[in-house]
Amino acid sequence: MKRISFVLVVLLMVYALLTFTVYADTLPKYSAREWRISAVINPDGSMDVEERITYSVSRSHEGPVVRHIDIAHSSSMENLEVFTVIPADTEDSDQSESQPELEPYEFVDDPERNASKVYTTKPGASPEEVQDILIYLPAGGGEHTVVLKYRLNDLVYLYRDVAVLYWNPVVKDYGLDVQNMDMRIALPQGTKLDGIKPFVYGAIEGSCEVLEDGTASIMAKRLGLNEFMEVTLVFPKDGVAQGRKVIDNDALERILEEQRSKAEEMELLKRQSEQEQKLRLAAIAGAAAGIVGIGVCVGIWMSRRGLESTGTFTKVKAPMHDKAEGQVVTAQRGEVPIGQKSDKLGETPAVDLPADYYTPAELSVLLRGKRIKPGDMVATLMDLAIRRYLDVRVSGGKSYILSLKDFDSSELKPHEEYLVNWFFKDIGNGRKVSTDEILQAAYARGFEREFSNRFIIWKELVLREAVRWGFSKRVTPFKIYLKTPFGKQHYKSWLEFKKALKQLSHKPDSLSPADWERFFAYAFSMGIGLQVVKGLKKAYPEGARLKGDLAIFSGHNLDAIDCWFELAKRLNHMSSRLFRLFYRRTSVQPLGVGRNQRRSI
């Protein structure tokens, strides 16, 4: 009995340690408790910046604190100065003498490890994009306020319609825990106050507004370790007439569209962060309940040490055993044997799509609820090709090259348009993309999380479209969804359609090749695409081509049809692997800047 009590106590301690270790935030060696930036845009397109940062430094921290400055959109950085703020002593001094003083830090090329009140500079991990300032604070930890002053030259772009400033006060992938971020950007004198539009991206709790005097105000209550802050400021270009970065095209419409997309992404990430916080609190509550439960068990074992356990536990376990057996019996339900078939062998049912007014991805919502897979993106690509929005051509026998045709983008649904912009404009060259390039983007080092985030956005767009059909409705007050009569009818019709296609795949010549192609994207989403292809390959062996005006079954496309399945398989595999990583306890990481964005600037 003593051994049992000892084991339970040890389990209690281990359970508590593991629980609160997993869900405790890993604090950095230093953080920014207060961060205020005052910036002024000059008529020549440069920007003078003054930063006042209050660092909270751990006693165990060694070496400098590092300020990573974004220089990606400027031609150079100059006039750098670093100061420490010395709090004023208000005793025996009037109010005018109680302002804090600035003590300059000395620039040193190669500071020693234990240096103090000096600073140096070095190129960042991406030298053309980031400049690092290494600040050596006094040893011993605590709070230290520093002031940085510098100028970024040629930072403003002058388009035909507007002037635009791109700057990242907090650079992505240089994590720092920040509290109370406040940035003010003043425009040059003579700038018209109408048409000023600030945007902030990357900070879940970020916000922006234009003050009465035309100053752009950007704030964030908190920035997590994996968050960043990307600022875009659009304003009339009359105040920066001397700027040198002149670009002969319009930019306002494109920027507004990009910012709308980013705002949707941030709203989704904000909801996801709130959901994660709820899960975290629930986990902590469950851990606490588990600890209490183990403690109660320990108490029961301790109190029963002197009792005879045989008779006691027999009386306790008997009714519980009866109850468990009763639950097993009531949980059983009759099922129709899987091998049983209602159709007579040899009959060929007449088939057609139960509904062609919603897409294969929306069909996936009807069949599987919110369990949308990346393979549904592949079905969407095939559907767009079948509807003649894309052209499909075999490349090397092992991949496809997809080309955009000319069409009005308003003809596409939001999730289709998002997929086209993502794959063709961000991954491809704007007009073409290969299935190999899509896989390379998904598996490229450093872009796995970006690909996963974009898939989540696409999935959200599909769910929004599917909701409009009313396949299901929420049962209040419970968070469960039941199919509506409309949803039940369509669900049954699609299952019958699936059954018919599986039967027809054994004799594919009973349907025309055009019908098989028209059904294929939906069959792919239903999970029977491979069975359909096997039947077609058997009916049309090598040398026998399918005839008709076909998009994905024409010519050599059928020979390489396995490319679609390989693409879906690889994307599904990556998604399931990233799903576990994505919901691990880390800060939510929004999408980064698209790799082709600089090409459009």
N, C-alpha and C positions, 0 to 999 in steps of 0.2 A: 504493500500500500504506500509506503514511503517513496518507493521508486516511481510509482505511478504519479504521485503528487509532484515529485521532482521533475518528471518529464513534462507534465502539464504546465508547470511554472516556466520551464525553459521554452516551451512552445509559445506561451503567452509573451515572453520577452522577444523572441525572434519575430513573431507575428507583428508586434508593435514596431519593432525596428525596421523590418522590411516595408511595412505599409507607409510609414511616415518618411522613410528614406526615398521611396519611389516617387511620392507625391510632393516632396519638398523641393522648392526651387533651388537650383544650384547658383549661389550668389557669385558674381565675378569678384576679382580682386579690387576693382574700383568701378564706380558708376557715376553718372551725372545726376545730381539731385536737382539742380536748377540750370537751365540752359536758355540764354536769351541772345538773340541775334538781331542786330540793327544793320540793315544794308541800304545803300543808296545807289541807284542806277544813274550813271553819268551820261551826258549828251553823246559821248563817243561810243556808247555801248558797253563800257566797262562798269564794274560794280565794286564800290568800297564796302568792306565788311568789317564789323566789329562784333566780336563774340565775347560774352561773359559767361563762363562755365564754372559752376561749383561742383568740384569732384569730391565724392566720398570714398576715401581710400582705406583699404584694410591694412592693419598693422603688418600682416604677412606679405604685403605687396613689395616686390623688389623691382627696381628699374624705373623707366619713365611711364607716364601716361601718354597715350598716343591720340592725336587728333588727325583723322583721315579726311582730307579736304578734296572735294570733287573738282577736278580741273578739266574734265572731259570736253566741255563745251567752250572753254576759254583758250586763248592763244598762249597765255602765260600768267603766272602769279608773281607779284612783286610787292615791295614795301612791307614785308612781314615784320611784325613786332610782337613780342610776348611780354606780358606784365603779370605780376602777382598783386592781388588786392590786399592792402594792409588796412584792417578795420580801424576807424578813427576812435580815439579815446575822447569820450564826451565829457569827462570830468575836468572842471576848471577851464572850460572852453566854450565859446559861444556857438550858436547854431551854424554860422557861416564857416567855422573851422572844424566842424564835425564830419565833413565829407570824407569817405575812404580815400586813401592815397594809392597811387599806382607805382610799384617798384619794378623797373625793367629787369627782365632776365637777360643774361649774356648769351650770345650765340657762340657755340663751341663746335668745331668740326667733328671731334671724336671725344665725347664726354666719357669720363670714367663711370663705372657701374654704380658707385655710391655718390655720384655728383649731386649737387643741389643748386637750385635756382639758376639753372642754365637750360638751354634748349638747342636742338639741332634739327635738321631736315634730311629726309631721304626719300627716294621714289617709293611709291606704294607697290603692292603686288602687281598692279597693272600700271606701269609708270606713265603711260599716256593718258590715264584717266584719274589717278589718285596721287596726291602728294601727302606724305606723312610728316607731321610735326611731332617730335619727341620732346616732351616737357618733363624735366627732372624736378619734382616737388621735394620739399623738405621731408626727411625720413620721419617715421613714426606714425604714419597714417593720419586719420582724421579728415576734416573738411578743409579744402583749399580752393579759393576762387582765383581763376586766371582770366586774363583778358587778351584776346588775339585780335590784331588789326592787320589787314592785308587788302590787296586789290587784285581782282580777276579781270584781265583785259579781254576785250572783244567777246563778251559773254552773250550779248543780245543778237538774235537773228532778225534781220529786216526783210520780211516778205513783202509782196506787193500790197497786201491788204492789212497786215498787222505786224507789230513787233512782238517777239516771243523770247522769253527767258526760260531756259532749262537749267535747273541746278538741284543737286541732291545734298541738302545739309547733313543728312545722315546716310552714308553710303551703304548700299546693300552688301551683305556678306562680311561686314566689319562690325559684328554685334556689340552693342553697348547698352546696358540697361539705363534708360533715361526717364526722368520724371520732370514734368512741367517744362515742356519745350515751347518756346514762344519766339516767333520770328516776325519781324516787320520789314517790309521792302518799300522804300520811298521812291517814287518815280521822279524823273527830271522835271524841273519847272517848265511850265508851258504844255505839259501833257494834258489832253482832254480827259475829264473824269469819266465820261461815258465810254463804255467799251472795255473797261478793265475787268478781266476775268481771271481770278487765281484758282488753281487746282492743286490738291495734295493727294498723293498716292503712296501706299505702302504702310501707312500708320493706321491701325484699326480704329484708334480713337482720335484720329486727326480731323481737323476742321479748318476752314478758311473763309475769309470774308473781306470786303472792301470797306474801309473806314470812311468817314465823311470827308476827310481831306485827301482821299485817293490812295492812302497807304494800304498795301496788301498785308493782311494779318493772317498768319498761319500758326496754328497751335495744335498741341497734342498733350493730353494729360499724362500719357505714358507710352513709351516705346519699349517693347520687349527685345530680348537679345537677338531674335531673328527678324525683327521688323526693320524698316528703313523709312526714309522720308524723301520722296521725289516731288519737287515743286515745279509747276509749269505756270508761268504768268504771261497772259496775253493782254496787250494794251496798245493804244494808238501809237503809231510810230513817229508822230510829229515832234515828240520830245527827244528823240535820239537820231536827229537828222545827220549827225556826224559819224554814225556807226559805219563800220567797214564790212560787216558780214551781210552783204546784200544778196538776196536770192530771188530770182525772177520767176516766182510762181506764187499762187495763193496758198494759204495754210489754215485759215480759220476753220473751214468746214471739216477738214481732216482732223484737226486737233480736237474739235468739239466731239466728233464721233469717237476718237480714241478715248477721250475722258469719260464719255458716257459708258463705254465698255469697261473701263477701269473702275468706275463708280459701282457698276453692277458686281464686279469681282470683289470689291471691298465690302459691299453689303453682304454678299454670300459668306466671305471670310469672317465678318463680324458675327453673323448668326452661328457659324460653325464654332467660333471662339466661345460664344455664350453657351452653346451646347456642350462643349468640352468642359467648361467650368462647372456646369451642372453635373456632368458625369464625375468630375473630380470630387465635388462635394458629396455626391452619392457614394463614391468609393470610400471616402474618408468616414462617412457615416456608417457604411457597412463594416469598415475596419474597426471602428469604435464598438459597434454592436458585437463583432466577433471577439474582440478583447474582453468585453463584458461577459459574453457567453462562456469563454474559456475560464474567466475568473469564477463564474458561478459553478462551472463543472469542478474546478479545483476545490471550491467551498463545499460542494456536495460530497466529493470524495473524502475530504478531510473530516466532515461531520459523520460519515458512515464508517469510519475506520473500525469502530468497536462493535458494529452490528453484524449479524449473520446475513450475508448477501444472497444466499441461495433462494430462500423463500421470498424475500423482498423483491428481487428482480424478476422472479417468475411471475409474480402478480402484476408487475408493471408491464412486462413485455407481452403477455398473452393478449390483452385487448388491442395493443398496437399492431400485432401480427395479423389479427383478424381484420383490422381496418385496412391494412396494406393489401391483403388479399382481395378485399372487397373492391378497392380502387382498381386493381388490375383487371378484375372481371368487368367492371363498368367501363373501363377504358377500351375494351375490345370492340371492334366494329367490323361488320361484314364488308368484304371487298370483292369486286368483280374480278375473276381470274384474268391475268394479263394476256394470256394466250387466246382468250375467247374472242371471236370475231362475229360481228353481226351481219356483215355483208357476205353474200354467197361468192365462192371462189369463181373467178372468171368474169364477174360483172365489172363494167367500167363506168363508174359514176361520172355524170356530167359535172364539171367543176368550173368555178370562176371565183375571183377574189371576193370575199364577203364584203370588203370595203376597200376602195382604192383612194379614198379621200383623206386618209391619214397614213403617215409614213411608216416604214418598217420599224423605226425607232419608237414611234408612238404605239405600234402594235406590241412592242416589247413591254411597254408599261402596262398594257391591258393584260398580257399574259403573266408577267412576273412582278408587277408593282414597281417599286423603286429600285429593283435590282437590275439596273441597266448596266450593260457591259461595254467595254471598248469595241468588242466585235460588232455592236450595233452601229458604230461609226463606219465600219467597213460596209455593212449593209446599206447605210446611207449613201456612201460613195457609189456603190453598184446601182442603187436606185436612181441617182442623179445621172449616171451614164446611160441607163436604160431609157430615161426620160429625155435624153439627148442634150443634157447640159454639159456633159463631159465627153471627151473622146478617149478611148482606151486603146493603147498600143503595146505590144509585147516588146520588152527590151532584154535581149540576151537569153530569152527563154526562161528566165528565172524571176523576172519582175515585170511590173507594168509601168508605163509612163502615162500619166493622166494629164490631159490638156483641157483647159477651159474653153468653151465655145462662147460666142457672143450672145448674151441674153440680158434681160432686165432683172437686176437683183431683187426687185420687189416681188418677182414671181416665186421666190424661195421663202420657205418658212424660216423663222429666226435661227433655229438650230442648224438648218442646212446652210444658211448664209454664214453663220459663225464658223462652221466646219470648213467651208470654202476659203474664207479669209485666213483661217489658221493654217491649213495645209498648203494652200497655194501661195499666199502672200508672205507668211512668216517662215514657212519651211522651204517652199519652192521659190521660183524666181518671179512669181506674180501671175504667170500663165501656165506653167507646167510644174509637176512634181512627180517623183517616182515613188513607188511603194518602198523601195530601199531607203530613200531619203526620209520617209516618214518613220521607219524603224530606227534609223540612225539618230533622228531627233529624239525619239522616245528613250533610247538607251544611251545617249551620249552622256559622258561624265559631267555632272553638274547641272544637267537639264532634266533629270528624272522627275524631280519635284515640280518643275515648271510644267512638264507634260501632264503630270497627275492633276495639278491645279486646273489646267485648261480643260481636261476631261471632266472635272467636277462642274465647271461652268457650263460646258456643253450638256451635261446630264441635266443640270437645273433647267436649261432652256427646253429640253425635251419634255421634262415633267410639267413645265408651265403650259406647253402646247397640249399635252395629253389631258390635263385637268379640264380644259375647255370642252372636251367631249363628254365629260361626266361619266366616265367608266365606273367610278366608285364615289362614295360619300363617307364623310367622317361620322362616326357614331359618338355623340356626346353623352356624358362627359369624358368617355374613354377615348384615348388616342388610337383608335383602330378604324380601319376603313373596310367597308363592305361594298360589294358590287351593286350597282343600281340595276333595275330591269334592263336598261339599255346595255349596260356592261355585261350582264349575264347572257343576254341574247347574242351579243357579238363574240363573247368568249366561247360559247357553245359552237357558233358558226365557224370560228377559226379552228377549233379542235377537229370538227368534222372535215374542214378543208385540209388540215394537216394529215388526217387519216387517209383521205382520198389521194393526196399527193404521194404518200408513202406507197399506197397500192399501185398507183400509176407509174411509179419509178421502176417497177418491174417490167413494164411494157411501155416505154417512153414514146414509142412511135404512135401511140393513141392520141397524143396531143401534138400540135404543131410546134416547131422550134420557137416561134414568136411567143406562143403562150407560155412555154417553159421559161423563156427569158423574162416575160412579164411577171411571172410568179416567183422568180428566183430570189430576189432580194428579200421578199417576205419569208420564203422558205428558209433563207439563211438566218433570219432573226428567230424563226421558230425552232432552229436547231436541226433541220433535216436537209440542209443544203448539200452536205457531203453525200447523202443517200441519193439525192436527185442527180448529182454529177456522175456518180458511179453508174446509174442507169443510162444516162446520156452517153457516156464513154463506151458502154457496152453496145448500145444501139448504133452509135456512130463511131466505129473504130478508126484507127489512124488511116488517113486517105479518104475517108468519107466525111465531107464537110457538111455542117448544118446549113441549109439554104434559107434565104430570106434576108430582110433588112434587119440585121442583128447588131447589137452594140458590144456585148461581152461574150457572146457565143460565136462570133463571126471569125473567119480566118484562123489564124494561129492563136487567137485569144482563148479558145477552148483548150488547146494543148497546155497552156500555162495557167489554167483555171485554179490550180492548187495554190497559186500566189495569194489569192483572196483568203484562203483558209489559213495559210501560214501567217499572213499579216494579222488576222484576227487572233490566232493562237498566241503569237508573240505579245500582242498588246494586252490580251487578257491576262497572260502570265505576269507581265510587268505590273499591271494594275493590282493584282492580288498581292504581289510582293510589296508594292508601295503602300497598299492600304494599311498593312500592319505598321509600317513606318510612319505613315501620315497621322495616325491616331495615337501614336506613342506620345508620352507627355513631353511635348516640345511646344514652343511658341508657334502660332500659326504663321506661315510664311507666304505672303502674297506673291503674285507673279512678278517676275522681273521684266526689264525692258526687252522687247522683242529683238532678236538678233538682226533683223533687217531694218530696225527703226532708223538707225543712223543713215541708212541708204536713202531714206525718204526726207531727210533734213536738208 
